[in-house]
Amino acid sequence: MIRDDLKAAQISAMKEKQKERLAAIRLILAKIKDRDIEARTGGAPDDDDALVTEVLQKMAKQRRESITMYREGGRDELAAVEEQELVVIEEFLPRQMTEEEIAEAIAAIRAEIGAETIKDMGKVMAALKDRFAGKMDMGKASGLVKASFG
C-alpha cells in the first residue's frame, strides 16, 4: 500500500537526515490525514490506495501550477522548492498511462458503450474514471475524448 511506503520513506529520510525529503513526506502524510478526516463524515473509502493516489495527484497538480506561477514571477528559488516537493510526490504516484494508452482505452470504451457523438462524452469520461482513476490524468483524458469525437 502507498501509505505504508510513505511511512517507511519517512523513517528512512529521518535516519538519513534528508531534511527536504522528510518535510515533503510529512506534508503528504498531513494531507492524507486531512483527507481521512473528511472521509469519516462521508463514509469510509473503498480503496485506501485510491484515496492516497487522489491526494497525491491533487498535490502534484498544485505544485505544477505553483512552479509555473513562480517562474513567471521571477521567483526561481520558490519554484525550486516546489520542484523538489513534486519529485517526492511523483515518486509515490502509480505509473501514469501514456497518451497512446489513454487513446486506446478511450477507443475501447467508446466501442463498448456505443458512444457515437460528443453528447456521449460524459458517459465515456465516467467509464474512464471508474476504470482508470489514479492511473491517468483526467484533464488530459478529457481533451483526448473530445478530440476522438472530432
Secondary structure, 3 states (H helix, E strand, C coil): CHHHHHHHHHHHHHHCCCHHHHHHHHHHHHHHHHHHHHHHHHCCCCCHHHHHHHHHHHHHHHHHHHHHHHHHCCCHHHHHHHHHHHHHHHHHCCCCCCHHHHHHHHHHHHHHHCCCCHHHHHHHHHHHHHHHCCCCCHHHHHHHHHHHHC
